[in-house]
């Protein structure tokens, strides 16, 4: 069973931020992001997005193993201009297992 949970602890935040290193460690073309910049982007106190938006980050677990990450966000300025709410997603990293991505996709609707 795959479970999608919002980040609630420092440990989970660290796992979320460093998960791409596990996914792409053997990819010679991967250029790792700057970890401190990645951390700033998801921090409501420091990330510029949060001045007029909301985001929540999630981690996916399967059999007690981290198998995916996802961030759902709403840019209030943009959705005001549309006249309706619209969600965007980012920080999507998933192990090579389609069932994990499918479960994350289904859980997005209830998040």
C-alpha positions as CSV (number, residue, x, y, z in Angstrom):
1,X,0.0,0.0,0.0
2,X,1.3,3.5,-0.9
3,X,0.6,6.3,1.5
4,X,1.0,10.0,0.8
5,X,1.6,12.2,3.8
6,X,2.3,15.9,4.2
7,X,5.7,16.9,5.6
8,X,5.4,17.4,9.3
9,X,8.9,16.9,10.7
10,X,12.4,18.1,10.0
11,X,13.4,14.6,9.1
12,X,10.6,14.4,6.5
13,X,11.6,17.7,5.1
14,X,15.2,16.6,4.7
15,X,14.1,13.3,3.1
16,X,11.9,15.3,0.7
17,X,14.7,17.7,-0.3
18,X,17.3,15.0,-0.8
19,X,15.2,12.4,-2.5
20,X,16.3,13.4,-6.0
21,X,19.9,12.3,-5.2
22,X,18.5,8.8,-4.7
23,X,16.6,8.9,-7.9
24,X,19.2,10.3,-10.2
25,X,22.5,9.2,-8.6
26,X,23.4,7.0,-11.6
27,X,22.4,9.5,-14.2
28,X,25.6,11.1,-15.6
29,X,23.6,14.0,-17.1
30,X,21.9,15.0,-13.8
31,X,23.0,18.3,-12.4
32,X,22.0,18.4,-8.7
33,X,20.2,21.5,-7.5
34,X,21.6,23.6,-4.8
35,X,20.2,22.2,-1.6
36,X,19.9,25.5,0.3
37,X,18.0,27.0,-2.6
38,X,15.6,24.1,-2.8
39,X,15.0,24.4,0.9
40,X,14.3,28.1,0.6
41,X,11.7,27.5,-2.1
42,X,9.5,25.3,0.1
43,X,10.0,27.4,3.2
44,X,6.9,29.6,3.8
45,X,9.0,32.1,5.8
46,X,11.6,32.6,3.1
47,X,10.2,31.4,-0.3
48,X,9.0,34.2,-2.5
49,X,6.1,32.1,-3.8
50,X,4.5,32.2,-0.3
51,X,4.0,36.0,-0.4
52,X,0.8,35.4,-2.5
53,X,0.4,31.6,-2.6
54,X,0.1,28.4,-0.7
55,X,1.9,25.1,-1.1
56,X,2.0,21.8,0.7
57,X,4.7,19.2,0.2
58,X,4.1,15.4,0.4
59,X,6.1,12.3,0.6
60,X,5.0,8.9,-0.6
61,X,5.8,5.7,1.4
62,X,5.5,2.1,0.3
63,X,6.4,-0.7,2.8
64,X,8.2,1.9,5.0
65,X,10.4,3.1,2.2
66,X,10.3,6.6,0.7
67,X,9.2,6.2,-2.9
68,X,8.1,9.6,-4.1
69,X,7.8,13.4,-3.5
70,X,5.2,15.9,-4.6
71,X,4.3,19.5,-4.0
72,X,0.9,21.0,-4.6
73,X,0.5,24.8,-4.9
74,X,-1.9,27.6,-5.6
75,X,-0.7,31.0,-6.8
76,X,-3.4,33.3,-5.4
77,X,-2.5,36.2,-7.8
78,X,-2.8,33.9,-10.8
79,X,-6.0,32.2,-9.7
80,X,-7.6,35.6,-8.9
81,X,-6.9,36.6,-12.5
82,X,-8.6,33.4,-13.7
83,X,-11.6,33.8,-11.5
84,X,-11.2,30.2,-10.2
85,X,-8.7,28.2,-8.2
86,X,-6.2,26.1,-10.0
87,X,-3.5,23.8,-8.6
88,X,0.0,23.3,-9.9
89,X,2.4,20.6,-8.9
90,X,6.1,20.4,-8.7
91,X,8.9,18.5,-7.0
92,X,7.6,15.3,-8.5
93,X,10.1,12.6,-8.1
94,X,9.1,8.9,-8.1
95,X,11.0,5.6,-8.1
96,X,10.6,3.5,-11.2
97,X,7.3,2.0,-10.3
98,X,4.2,3.1,-12.1
99,X,1.9,1.9,-9.3
100,X,3.6,4.5,-7.0
101,X,2.9,7.3,-9.4
102,X,-0.6,6.2,-10.0
103,X,-1.3,6.1,-6.2
104,X,0.2,9.6,-5.8
105,X,-1.9,10.8,-8.6
106,X,-5.1,9.4,-7.0
107,X,-4.1,10.8,-3.6
108,X,-3.5,14.3,-5.1
109,X,-7.3,14.6,-5.5
110,X,-7.9,14.1,-1.8
111,X,-4.9,16.1,-0.5
